[in-house]
Amino acid sequence: MRTTRLRVTMREVEPPVVRVLDIPGGATLPEVHDLLQAGIGWTDSHLHMFEADSARYGIPDPDFADDDPDQRDERSATLRDLPPAFVYHYDFGDGWEHDIEALGAGGPEPGCIEGHGACPPEDCGGPGGYAEFRTAIADPAHPDHEHLRAWAGPWSDTFDLEATNALVHATAGSVPASVRMVLNLLGGGVLTPGGRLPRAWSCDRPG
């Protein structure tokens, strides 16, 4: 599988949150979204959008179609449709923004190559709220310390490269080359551009 190496940098966050990910070069934007969520550490609990130059890609909401008539449907686009540098927006309420830069060809399999900085907890209030959160949990004397520790639950201030790499690899749903060849022969090329088995195809198979 050919992969593309991406550097992901979360804006306005200290300490910095950075990931270097190898993802399938032909991944659809919904697949890119899934892989970014896995690599960064988010839980896919909010809306998202890709922004590239003057173009915006997301999942259209028929109830709000008039709010952004220029937004394109990300389901019909792939990573190759984006320029080498673009922005990934997540959680429009908290306003997380990620600068993404394509570094070139990646390794033979999808994964997380390097990274540092823990992903902030969901719903912590964006970069400003995260800074306040970190101040409170670092100071046992802070009036919100106990409350925020309980609210954050198992949140950790460390980045686990091994676990993140495994999650990105699993999310990519990579299929070994030998299996891919058999599937292509039997099904005429059933894999998605990102190297996954289509959900409907896999669910319809016996067993």
N, C-alpha and C positions, 0 to 999 in steps of 0.2 A: 504494500500500500504506500502510495506517495503522500507524504505529509508536508504541511507548511508550518514553519516555526513562527509563533506569535509571542511578542512581549506585551504583557498586560500590566498597566500601571494605574492604580486607583488614584483619582485626583483628590488633593487637599486632605490627605490622611497622614497622620503621624502616629507611630512610626510608619514608614512607607510600606505599602502592600503591593508586591510585584510578583508576577508569575511568568514563566517562560513555558509555553505549551506547544506541543506538536499535535496538530489536528489534521484530519484528512483534507487534502487540498481541494477536493470537490464537494466538501460538505455543504449541505443546504444551510440557509441562515437559521432555521429552527434547530438544526443539529449544532451549529456554532453556538447558539444560545445555550443549549444543554451542556456543551463542553465547557463553556465559560463559567456556567454556574458550578459545575463540578470542580473546575480548576481553582476558582477563586474561593469557594466555600459558601456561596449563597444557597438558599433552599427553594428557589423558584416560587416564592410566595407572592410576587408582585409582577406588575407589567414591566415590559422592557421595550427598547427600541435601538436600532442601529442608525447612526448618523454618519454619512460619508459625503464630504463637500456639502452640496446643497440638497442631497437626497436623504430621505428618511425611510427606513424600512421597519415594519412592525406587523402585528396581526390585526387586521381591520375589525373594528367593532361596529356591526350594523346599526346599533342604537346611537352611535355617535359619529356616523360617517361624515357629517358636515363639519366636525371640529377640526379635522386636518385632511382636507381633500387631496393634498399633495403627497400624503404618505403612501408608500408602495407596499404591496403585500410581500412580506419576507418569505412566504412559502414558495414563491416562484423565483427566488434568487439564491445564489450560492456565494461562497466566500470569494470566488473568482470575479464576481460582479462588483466587489468593493475595491477601492484603491488601497495602496500599501499601508495607509494610515487612516484609521476611522475611530469613532467613539461609540462605546456601548453604554447605554443608559439603563439603569435598573432602579425600580421603585421610585416612581415620579413624586411621591410624597416626601421621601427622605432625600431624593435627588443624588443618588450615587452615579458618578461618571467615571468611565474607565477609558484611558487612552490605549489604543491597540495598534501595534506596529508589526507588520510582516517583516521578518528578518531573513526570509529565504527558505530554502528547502530544509525540511526537518529529518528526523530519523525514520527508520523503517516501520515503526509502530506509533500510534497515538500515545501521549502521556504527558506528564509534567516533568520538565527537565530540571528546573530550578525554581526557587521562589523564596520569599521572605515576607514576614509580616502576617499576623493573624487576620482573618476576615472579621470585620465588625459583626456584632450580633444584629440579626434582623430587627427592624423597627426601633432602632436606638436613636433616631432623629437626624440621620445624615452625618456629615463630617463634624459639624459643631456639636451635635449630641453625643457623638462617639468620643470626642475629646473630653467632654464633661463626664461621660461614663468612665473613661479610663482614670480620670482624676479621682473619682469617688471610690472605685474599687481598689485603687492603690493606697488609699488612706483609711485605715480602720476607724479613725476618729471622725471621718466625714459623716454628716447626718444621713446621707443616702447610701452609705456603704452596705449595710446589711440588706436593705431593700433591693439594691441593684445586684448584689451577689446572688440573692435568691431568684430574682427575675431572670438573670442571665443563665441560670442553671449550669449545665456542663461546659459553658463557653471557656475556651482556653486561649491564653495569650501567646501560644506558640504555633509555629507552622510545621506540619508533619508532611515532609516531602514524600515519603514512602506511601502513606495512605492516600495522599492526593494523586500521586501517579497511578496507583491502582484504580482509584475511582474514575479518573479521566479515561483510562484504558477500557474499563468496563462500560462507561457511558458511551464510548465510541462504538462499542459492539463489534470490535474488529473480528473479522473472520479470517482464519489461516488461509494462506494462498492455495493450498491443496483443496480445501473445502470450497473456496471461492470458485476454483476452476470447475469443480463438479457441479456446483449450483448454476454456474453460467451455462454449462453444457446442457443440464436438464431443464432449466427454466428460462433459458434465453436471456440471462442477465437480470436476476431478480434483486440484486443489491442496490441500495440507494447510492447516489453519488458519494456519500460519506462512508460507504463501506458497511452499511447496516442491512440486516434483513428487514424488509418492510413489515410493519406491525401486522397488517391484515394477512399477509402471506404466511408469516410464522404462526399466527393464531389458527389459521385454517389447516395447517398440516396435522396429520394424525399423531397422537402421542403427546 
